[in-house]
Amino acid sequence: MFDTLSDRLAATFKNLRGKGRLSEADIDATAREIRIALLEADVALPVVRAFIKQVKERALGLEVSQALNPAQQVIKIVNEELIGILGGETRRLRFAKNPPTVIMLAGLQGAGKTTLAGKLGKWLQGQGHAPLLVACDLQRPNAVNQLAVVAERAGVGIYAPEPGNGVGDPVQVAKDSVEYAKTKQYDVVIVDTAGRLGIDQELMQQAADIRDAVSPDEVLFVVDAMIGQDAVNTAEAFRDGVGFDGVVLSKLDGDARGGAALSIAHVTGRQIMFASNGEKLDDFDAFHPDRMASRILGMGDVLSLIEKAEQTFSQEEAAKMASKLASSKGKDFTLDDFLAQMEQVRKMGSISKLLGMLPGMAQMKEQINNIDERDVDRTAAIIKSMTPGERQDPTIINGSRRARIARGSGVDVSAVKSLVERFFEARKMMSRMAQGGGMPGMPGIPGMGGGPGRQKKQQKQAKGKRKSGNPMKRKAEEAAEAARREQAQQGGAFGLPNGEPGKDFELPDEFKKFMG
C-alpha cells in the first residue's frame, strides 16, 4: 500500500547521500519533495504541514549541521517524526481485572468488521485467551451466518441467538452475551456491531446504546485503509458520536494510496492498534508504529520477521536441523528435511511478503513482486514424487529415475535435475555456515565466510610468489623485479620517483584491476 510513498522518499534521500554538508537550500528542497510525496500518498494536509514543520526545524538545527553524516541524520529525523505521526509507541489491549474483557468493534459497512472479529479472535486465542464472537449486526443480510462461518474457521466460540436479517434486538444480544461468556468461561467478548454506508443518526445511536449496555473495556474503530481522505472525517464523526479507544486498519494489503491511514492517529489522537494485511485469518497482527515507519522508509522490518519465525519454528526442530547440517558435511540433511523446512517457511506467509521485511529489499521490489509462489508447490511436488530412498540419498537419482519423477510431478526432466543440483549446492553452503565457516566467498570476515582452515591455506599460498617454469620468462620477471626495487630505492616515501610529484607514475597492475 505504501509502495509509492516509499519510492518517492527513497529517491529524495538518494539525492542527499554523498554530501558532506547540507545547506539550507538542500533541506528546503528535501522538505518540498517529502511534502509532495506525502500529499500524493493521500496524507491529510494538516498532518503534512505539522510533519514538514517539525522535520525542517530539526534539520536546520545543530542536530544535522554537526553530524558526521548529515544525510543519515535527516533520514533519522524523518523516521522519528513518521513514528510520531503513526502514534509513537505500540499500544496494547487493556484487559479487564475481572473477566470477561469486552471489546466492541465499530465502523462503516464494508470496512471488514465481521472478518476482523474472526482474525482478532484467532489472534487472542494464540495469546492464550478464550474469545467469544457476538453477532450484533442484525441488519445486514446474512451477517450472522458470515460471523458463524468465520468463528468456525478461526476455531473460536460464537453467541448468535437471533437469526438477523432485520430480526432481533442487538442491544439485548450484547447485554446477554456478557452473562453467557461468564457461564461458559470465555475471558474475552468481541462484539460485532452493524455498520452503514455512511454516517447517520440511527447508526450512531445504536452503537452508543450497545456501548452503554456492555460498558466495553475497548472500543475499536475499524477503518478500510483504502477509503482515502474520508477515513479522517469518518473517524472524527465516530470519535465525537460514540467514542473509541483505538483504530484497526483493514485491507492494508491493497494497492490504493494509504496515506489517510497515516493521518488517523494524528488527527483523532487515538492510536492504531492492529493491522489486517491479507484475506487469511492469520494475516493480522499488532500495529507497531516504529516498524511501519521503518518499512515505509525501505529499512525493512526484521523484528516482525523474527517474531513470525519464532511462532512457526520450534526450538527443538531448529536444533535438530542445525546438528544435521553440522555433522559429516551436512550429508545427514536430506530432501525430507529440506521439504519440512520449506513448508515451515510457507506457514510464515507469502515469500514476497517475507522478503519485503528484509532491509534493502525495497530496491528489488520488481523482482520480489515477480516471484511465483507456485514454485514452492512445484518443488514440493517433485520431492513428494520421489521414493523414500531417493529423498534420503539423492545421488542415486539417475536418468530413468529423473524421468519417472518428472512424470509423477508433472514437470520437465530438467526441472528435477535442477532441483537436485540446487539442493546439493544449498546443503553445502548451509553446512559450511553451520560449521562456523560463514558465507562462502568472503574470507577473513568473522561469521561471513572462510573458516580458520581456509585462512591458513590462503596464508600458506601467499608466502612466496610462484616462479615461472619457463627459463626465458623467469629471467624477464627477475629483471622487472630488480628494476622495480631500484626505482623504489630512488623514490620518495611512497615509491614515487624523486623530482616532479606524480610524473610518469602509473598504478601497479593489481590496483588497476581493483579500480576496474
C-alpha positions as CSV (number, residue, x, y, z in Angstrom):
1,M,0.0,0.0,0.0
2,F,2.8,2.4,0.8
3,D,5.0,1.4,-2.2
4,T,4.6,4.8,-4.0
5,L,5.4,6.7,-0.9
6,S,8.4,4.5,-0.2
7,D,9.7,5.0,-3.7
8,R,9.4,8.8,-3.6
9,L,11.1,9.1,-0.2
10,A,13.9,6.7,-1.3
11,A,14.5,8.9,-4.4
12,T,14.5,12.1,-2.2
13,F,17.1,10.6,0.2
14,K,19.3,9.4,-2.6
15,N,19.9,13.0,-3.7
16,L,21.3,13.8,-0.1
17,R,23.7,10.9,0.1
18,G,27.4,11.8,-0.6
19,K,27.0,15.4,0.6
20,G,29.4,16.2,3.4
21,R,27.4,19.3,4.4
22,L,23.8,20.2,3.8
23,S,22.9,23.8,3.0
24,E,19.5,25.4,3.9
25,A,18.6,25.1,0.2
26,D,19.3,21.4,0.3
27,I,17.0,21.0,3.3
28,D,14.3,23.1,1.7
29,A,14.4,21.0,-1.5
30,T,14.2,17.8,0.6
31,A,11.3,19.1,2.6
32,R,9.5,20.1,-0.6
33,E,10.0,16.6,-2.0
34,I,8.8,14.9,1.2
35,R,5.7,17.2,1.2
36,I,4.8,16.2,-2.4
37,A,5.4,12.5,-1.6
38,L,3.0,12.7,1.4
39,L,0.3,14.6,-0.4
40,E,0.4,12.2,-3.3
41,A,0.0,9.4,-0.8
42,D,-3.2,11.0,0.4
43,V,-2.0,12.1,3.8
44,A,-4.2,14.8,5.3
45,L,-3.0,18.4,4.7
46,P,-2.9,19.5,8.4
47,V,-0.8,16.4,9.1
48,V,1.6,17.1,6.2
49,R,2.1,20.7,7.4
50,A,2.8,19.6,11.0
51,F,5.2,16.9,9.8
52,I,7.2,19.1,7.5
53,K,7.4,21.9,10.1
54,Q,8.9,19.5,12.6
55,V,11.4,18.0,10.1
56,K,12.6,21.4,8.9
57,E,13.0,22.8,12.4
58,R,15.1,19.8,13.5
59,A,17.1,19.5,10.2
60,L,18.1,23.2,10.3
61,G,19.3,22.9,13.9
62,L,22.6,21.6,15.4
63,E,21.3,18.0,15.1
64,V,22.3,17.9,11.4
65,S,24.9,20.6,11.0
66,Q,27.2,19.0,13.5
67,A,26.6,15.4,12.4
68,L,29.3,13.3,10.7
69,N,26.8,12.1,8.1
70,P,24.1,14.8,7.6
71,A,22.1,12.7,5.1
72,Q,21.7,9.8,7.5
73,Q,20.8,12.3,10.2
74,V,17.9,13.7,8.1
75,I,16.7,10.2,7.4
76,K,16.8,9.5,11.2
77,I,14.7,12.7,11.8
78,V,12.1,11.7,9.2
79,N,11.9,8.2,10.6
80,E,11.3,9.6,14.2
81,E,8.7,12.1,13.0
82,L,6.9,9.3,11.0
83,I,6.8,7.2,14.1
84,G,5.2,10.2,15.9
85,I,2.5,10.5,13.2
86,L,1.7,6.8,13.4
87,G,1.1,7.1,17.1
88,G,4.5,6.8,18.8
89,E,4.7,3.7,21.0
90,T,2.9,0.4,20.4
91,R,-0.5,0.4,22.2
92,R,-1.5,-2.9,23.8
93,L,-5.1,-4.1,24.6
94,R,-6.4,-3.3,28.0
95,F,-7.8,-6.4,29.7
96,A,-10.5,-6.2,32.5
97,K,-9.4,-7.1,36.0
98,N,-12.4,-9.4,36.3
99,P,-13.1,-11.3,33.1
100,P,-14.7,-11.2,30.6
101,T,-12.9,-8.3,28.8
102,V,-15.4,-6.7,26.4
103,I,-14.1,-5.5,23.0
104,M,-16.6,-3.6,20.8
105,L,-16.0,-3.2,17.0
106,A,-17.4,-0.1,15.3
107,G,-17.2,1.3,11.8
108,L,-18.9,1.7,8.4
109,Q,-20.4,-1.1,6.4
110,G,-17.8,-2.8,4.2
111,A,-14.9,-1.9,6.4
112,G,-14.3,-5.6,7.2
113,K,-15.6,-5.7,10.8
114,T,-17.0,-9.3,10.7
115,T,-13.9,-10.8,9.1
116,L,-11.8,-8.8,11.5
117,A,-13.7,-10.1,14.5
118,G,-12.6,-13.7,13.5
119,K,-9.0,-12.5,12.9
120,L,-8.9,-10.8,16.3
121,G,-10.5,-13.9,17.9
122,K,-7.8,-16.2,16.4
123,W,-5.0,-13.8,17.4
124,L,-6.3,-13.6,21.0
125,Q,-6.6,-17.4,21.1
126,G,-2.9,-17.6,20.1
127,Q,-2.1,-15.3,23.1
128,G,-3.7,-17.9,25.4
129,H,-7.3,-16.4,25.7
130,A,-10.7,-17.9,25.2
131,P,-12.6,-15.4,22.9
132,L,-16.3,-15.4,22.1
133,L,-17.7,-13.6,19.0
134,V,-21.1,-11.9,19.4
135,A,-23.4,-11.3,16.4
136,C,-24.9,-7.9,17.0
137,D,-25.1,-7.0,13.3
138,L,-28.7,-8.0,12.8
139,Q,-29.5,-5.6,9.9
140,R,-27.1,-6.7,7.1
141,P,-28.3,-9.8,5.2
142,N,-26.5,-13.0,6.3
143,A,-24.2,-11.1,8.6
144,V,-24.9,-13.6,11.4
145,N,-24.2,-16.6,9.1
146,Q,-20.9,-14.9,8.0
147,L,-19.8,-14.5,11.6
148,A,-20.7,-18.1,12.3
149,V,-18.5,-19.3,9.4
150,V,-15.6,-17.0,10.4
151,A,-15.8,-18.2,14.0
152,E,-15.8,-21.9,12.9
153,R,-12.7,-21.3,10.7
154,A,-10.9,-19.4,13.5
155,G,-11.8,-22.1,16.0
156,V,-13.4,-19.7,18.5
157,G,-16.8,-19.6,20.2
158,I,-19.9,-17.7,18.9
159,Y,-23.0,-16.3,20.5
160,A,-25.8,-15.7,18.0
161,P,-29.3,-16.2,19.5
162,E,-31.0,-14.1,16.8
163,P,-31.2,-15.0,13.1
164,G,-30.6,-11.4,11.9
165,N,-31.7,-10.1,8.5
166,G,-33.7,-7.4,10.4
167,V,-34.9,-9.7,13.2
168,G,-33.8,-9.2,16.9
169,D,-32.6,-6.5,19.3
170,P,-28.8,-6.0,19.0
171,V,-28.6,-4.2,22.4
172,Q,-30.2,-7.1,24.2
173,V,-28.0,-9.6,22.4
174,A,-24.9,-7.7,23.5
175,K,-26.1,-7.5,27.1
176,D,-26.9,-11.2,27.3
177,S,-23.6,-12.2,25.7
178,V,-21.6,-11.0,28.8
179,E,-23.6,-13.3,31.1
180,Y,-23.2,-16.2,28.6
181,A,-19.4,-15.6,28.5
182,K,-19.2,-15.8,32.3
183,T,-21.2,-19.0,32.4
184,K,-19.2,-20.7,29.6
185,Q,-15.8,-19.5,30.9
186,Y,-14.9,-17.2,28.0
187,D,-12.5,-14.4,29.1
188,V,-12.8,-12.1,26.0
189,V,-16.1,-11.0,24.3
190,I,-15.8,-9.5,20.8
191,V,-19.0,-7.6,19.8
192,D,-19.5,-7.3,16.1
193,T,-21.9,-4.3,15.5
194,A,-23.8,-3.1,12.4
195,G,-22.5,-0.5,10.1
196,R,-24.0,1.8,7.5
197,L,-22.9,3.0,4.1
198,G,-22.4,6.5,5.6
199,I,-22.6,8.3,8.9
200,D,-26.2,8.7,10.1
201,Q,-28.0,9.2,13.4
202,E,-29.5,5.7,13.6
203,L,-26.1,4.1,13.3
204,M,-24.6,6.3,16.0
205,Q,-27.5,5.8,18.4
206,Q,-27.4,2.0,18.1
207,A,-23.6,1.9,18.6
208,A,-24.0,4.2,21.6
209,D,-26.7,2.0,23.1
210,I,-24.6,-1.1,22.7
211,R,-21.7,0.7,24.3
212,D,-23.8,1.8,27.3
213,A,-25.3,-1.8,27.7
214,V,-22.0,-3.7,27.9
215,S,-19.5,-1.0,29.1
216,P,-16.7,-2.2,26.8
217,D,-13.1,-2.2,28.0
218,E,-12.0,-1.3,24.5
219,V,-14.0,0.3,21.6
220,L,-12.1,-0.3,18.3
221,F,-12.8,1.7,15.3
222,V,-12.4,-0.4,12.1
223,V,-11.4,1.6,9.1
224,D,-10.8,0.5,5.5
225,A,-7.2,1.7,4.7
226,M,-8.3,2.2,1.1
227,I,-11.1,4.7,1.9
228,G,-9.0,7.8,1.2
229,Q,-9.4,11.2,2.8
230,D,-12.9,10.3,4.0
231,A,-11.3,8.0,6.6
232,V,-10.3,11.0,8.7
233,N,-13.8,12.5,8.5
234,T,-15.4,9.2,9.5
235,A,-13.0,8.7,12.3
236,E,-13.8,12.1,13.7
237,A,-17.5,11.5,13.5
238,F,-17.2,8.2,15.4
239,R,-14.9,9.7,18.0
240,D,-17.4,12.5,18.7
241,G,-20.6,10.4,18.4
242,V,-19.7,7.1,20.0
243,G,-16.1,7.4,21.1
244,F,-13.4,4.8,20.5
245,D,-10.1,3.9,22.2
246,G,-8.1,2.6,19.3
247,V,-8.0,2.1,15.5
248,V,-7.8,-1.1,13.5
249,L,-6.7,-0.8,9.8
250,S,-8.2,-3.4,7.5
251,K,-7.2,-4.1,3.8
252,L,-3.7,-2.9,4.3
253,D,-2.5,-5.2,1.5
254,G,-4.4,-3.2,-1.1
255,D,-2.6,-1.1,-3.7
256,A,-4.5,2.2,-3.0
257,R,-2.7,5.2,-1.6
258,G,-2.9,4.6,2.1
259,G,-1.8,8.0,3.4
260,A,-5.2,8.6,5.0
261,A,-4.4,5.7,7.3
262,L,-1.3,7.6,8.4
263,S,-3.4,10.6,9.3
264,I,-5.9,9.0,11.6
265,A,-3.7,8.6,14.7
266,H,-2.5,12.2,14.4
267,V,-6.0,13.8,13.7
268,T,-8.1,11.8,16.2
269,G,-5.4,11.4,19.0
270,R,-6.2,7.6,19.1
271,Q,-3.5,5.1,18.2
272,I,-3.6,2.4,15.5
273,M,-3.6,-0.9,17.5
274,F,-4.0,-3.6,14.9
275,A,-3.5,-4.0,11.1
276,S,-5.1,-6.6,8.8
277,N,-2.9,-7.2,5.7
278,G,-4.5,-10.1,3.8
279,E,-7.5,-12.3,3.3
280,K,-6.4,-15.2,5.5
281,L,-7.3,-15.3,9.2
282,D,-3.6,-15.3,10.1
283,D,-2.9,-12.0,8.1
284,F,-3.4,-9.9,11.2
285,D,-1.1,-8.5,13.9
286,A,-0.5,-5.8,16.4
287,F,0.5,-2.5,14.8
288,H,4.0,-1.2,15.7
289,P,4.5,2.5,14.6
290,D,8.3,2.2,14.6
291,R,8.2,-1.0,12.4
292,M,5.7,0.5,9.9
293,A,7.9,3.7,9.6
294,S,10.9,1.5,9.0
295,R,9.1,-0.3,6.2
296,I,7.9,2.9,4.6
297,L,11.5,4.2,4.5
298,G,12.7,0.9,3.0
299,M,14.6,-0.2,6.0
300,G,12.7,-3.5,6.4
301,D,11.1,-5.0,9.5
302,V,13.4,-7.6,10.9
303,L,11.7,-7.7,14.3
304,S,8.3,-8.8,12.8
305,L,10.2,-11.4,10.7
306,I,11.9,-12.8,13.8
307,E,8.5,-12.9,15.6
308,K,6.9,-14.8,12.7
309,A,9.8,-17.3,12.7
310,E,9.6,-17.8,16.4
311,Q,5.8,-18.6,16.1
312,T,6.4,-21.0,13.3
313,F,9.6,-22.8,14.1
314,S,10.1,-24.8,17.3
315,Q,13.5,-24.6,19.1
316,E,13.8,-28.4,19.1
317,E,13.3,-28.7,15.3
318,A,15.8,-25.8,14.7
319,A,18.4,-27.5,16.9
320,K,17.8,-30.8,15.2
321,M,18.3,-29.3,11.7
322,A,21.4,-27.4,12.8
323,S,23.0,-30.7,14.2
324,K,22.2,-32.4,10.9
325,L,23.9,-29.7,8.9
326,A,26.9,-29.5,11.1
327,S,27.6,-33.3,11.0
328,S,29.5,-35.1,8.2
329,K,29.5,-32.1,5.8
330,G,25.7,-31.9,6.1
331,K,25.1,-35.3,4.5
332,D,22.5,-36.1,7.2
333,F,20.4,-33.3,5.9
334,T,18.0,-35.0,3.4
335,L,15.4,-33.9,0.9
336,D,12.7,-34.8,3.5
337,D,14.3,-32.2,5.9
338,F,14.5,-29.7,3.0
339,L,10.8,-30.2,2.3
340,A,9.9,-29.8,6.0
341,Q,11.9,-26.6,6.3
342,M,10.2,-25.2,3.1
343,E,6.7,-26.0,4.4
344,Q,7.6,-24.2,7.7
345,V,8.7,-21.1,5.8
346,R,5.4,-21.3,3.8
347,K,3.5,-21.2,7.1
348,M,5.0,-17.8,7.9
349,G,3.2,-16.3,4.9
350,S,3.9,-15.5,1.3
351,I,7.6,-15.5,0.2
352,S,7.3,-12.0,-1.3
353,K,6.0,-10.5,2.0
354,L,8.7,-12.2,4.0
355,L,11.4,-10.9,1.6
356,G,9.8,-7.4,1.8
357,M,10.6,-7.3,5.5
358,L,14.3,-7.6,4.9
359,P,16.4,-4.4,4.9
360,G,17.4,-3.1,1.5
361,M,14.8,-5.1,-0.4
362,A,12.9,-2.0,-1.4
363,Q,15.4,-1.7,-4.3
364,M,14.4,-5.2,-5.5
365,K,10.7,-4.6,-5.4
366,E,10.1,-5.6,-9.0
367,Q,11.9,-8.9,-8.6
368,I,10.1,-9.6,-5.4
369,N,6.7,-8.9,-7.0
370,N,7.5,-11.2,-9.8
371,I,8.2,-14.2,-7.5
372,D,5.9,-17.1,-8.4
373,E,4.6,-18.5,-5.1
374,R,3.6,-21.7,-7.0
375,D,7.3,-22.5,-7.4
376,V,7.3,-23.7,-3.8
377,D,4.4,-26.1,-4.6
378,R,6.2,-27.4,-7.7
379,T,9.3,-28.1,-5.7
380,A,7.2,-29.9,-3.0
381,A,5.5,-31.9,-5.8
382,I,8.9,-33.0,-7.2
383,I,10.2,-34.1,-3.8
384,K,7.0,-36.0,-2.9
385,S,7.2,-37.9,-6.3
386,M,10.5,-39.4,-5.1
387,T,10.8,-42.7,-3.2
388,P,12.0,-42.6,0.5
389,G,15.3,-43.9,-0.7
390,E,15.8,-41.2,-3.3
391,R,14.9,-38.5,-0.7
392,Q,17.5,-39.9,1.8
393,D,20.2,-40.2,-0.9
394,P,19.6,-38.0,-4.0
395,T,22.9,-39.2,-5.5
396,I,21.1,-42.4,-6.7
397,I,18.8,-40.4,-8.9
398,N,19.9,-41.3,-12.5
399,G,18.3,-40.6,-15.9
400,S,15.4,-43.1,-15.7
401,R,14.6,-42.1,-12.1
402,R,14.5,-38.4,-13.2
403,A,12.1,-39.3,-16.0
404,R,9.8,-41.2,-13.6
405,I,9.9,-38.3,-11.0
406,A,9.2,-35.7,-13.8
407,R,6.1,-37.7,-14.9
408,G,4.8,-38.1,-11.4
409,S,5.1,-34.4,-10.6
410,G,4.1,-33.0,-14.0
411,V,7.3,-31.1,-14.7
412,D,10.2,-31.4,-17.2
413,V,13.1,-33.7,-16.5
414,S,15.4,-30.6,-16.5
415,A,13.4,-29.2,-13.5
416,V,14.1,-32.4,-11.5
417,K,17.8,-32.3,-12.4
418,S,18.0,-28.5,-11.5
419,L,16.3,-29.1,-8.1
420,V,18.7,-31.9,-7.1
421,E,21.7,-29.8,-8.1
422,R,20.4,-26.7,-6.2
423,F,19.8,-28.9,-3.2
424,F,23.4,-30.1,-3.1
425,E,24.7,-26.5,-3.5
426,A,22.3,-25.2,-0.8
427,R,23.3,-28.1,1.6
428,K,27.0,-27.4,1.0
429,M,26.6,-23.7,1.8
430,M,24.3,-24.2,4.8
431,S,26.7,-26.9,6.1
432,R,29.7,-24.5,5.8
433,M,27.7,-21.8,7.7
434,A,26.6,-24.3,10.4
435,Q,30.2,-25.3,11.0
436,G,31.3,-21.7,11.6
437,G,32.5,-21.1,8.1
438,G,30.1,-18.2,7.4
439,M,29.1,-17.2,3.9
440,P,31.3,-18.7,1.2
441,G,33.5,-16.3,-0.9
442,M,34.1,-13.8,1.9
443,P,37.2,-14.9,3.8
444,G,38.7,-13.2,6.7
445,I,35.5,-11.6,8.0
446,P,34.2,-13.3,11.2
447,G,30.8,-15.0,10.5
448,M,30.9,-14.1,6.8
449,G,33.0,-16.9,5.4
450,G,36.3,-18.5,5.4
451,G,36.8,-20.7,8.5
452,P,40.2,-20.9,10.2
453,G,41.3,-23.7,7.8
454,R,40.6,-21.6,4.7
455,Q,42.6,-18.6,6.1
456,K,45.6,-20.8,6.9
457,K,45.5,-22.2,3.4
458,Q,45.5,-18.7,1.9
459,Q,48.3,-17.5,4.2
460,K,50.4,-20.5,3.1
461,Q,49.8,-19.7,-0.6
462,A,50.8,-16.1,-0.1
463,K,54.2,-16.9,1.5
464,G,56.2,-16.7,-1.8
465,K,55.3,-15.7,-5.3
466,R,55.4,-18.6,-7.7
467,K,58.1,-18.5,-10.3
468,S,57.5,-19.5,-13.9
469,G,58.9,-22.8,-15.2
470,N,59.9,-21.2,-18.5
471,P,63.6,-20.0,-18.1
472,M,63.2,-17.1,-20.5
473,K,60.0,-15.9,-18.8
474,R,61.6,-16.3,-15.4
475,K,64.6,-14.2,-16.4
476,A,62.3,-11.4,-17.7
477,E,60.3,-11.5,-14.4
478,E,63.5,-11.2,-12.3
479,A,64.8,-8.3,-14.4
480,A,61.4,-6.5,-14.0
481,E,61.6,-7.1,-10.2
482,A,65.2,-5.7,-10.0
483,A,64.2,-2.6,-11.9
484,R,61.2,-2.1,-9.6
485,R,63.4,-2.4,-6.5
486,E,65.9,0.1,-7.9
487,Q,63.1,2.6,-8.6
488,A,61.7,2.2,-5.1
489,Q,65.1,2.9,-3.5
490,Q,65.5,6.1,-5.6
491,G,61.9,7.2,-4.9
492,G,60.2,9.0,-2.0
493,A,58.2,7.7,0.9
494,F,55.6,6.1,-1.3
495,G,57.9,4.8,-4.0
496,L,57.2,7.8,-6.3
497,P,60.2,8.9,-8.4
498,N,62.0,11.9,-6.9
499,G,61.5,15.2,-8.8
500,E,58.1,16.3,-10.0
501,P,55.4,14.5,-7.9
502,G,53.3,12.1,-9.9
503,K,55.1,12.5,-13.2
504,D,55.3,9.3,-15.3
505,F,53.7,7.4,-12.3
506,E,51.4,4.5,-13.1
507,L,49.4,2.4,-10.7
508,P,50.5,-1.2,-10.3
509,D,48.5,-3.7,-12.4
510,E,46.9,-5.2,-9.2
511,F,45.4,-1.7,-8.4
512,K,44.3,-1.2,-11.9
513,K,42.3,-4.4,-11.8
514,F,40.9,-3.5,-8.4
515,M,39.8,0.0,-9.6
516,G,38.2,-1.5,-12.8
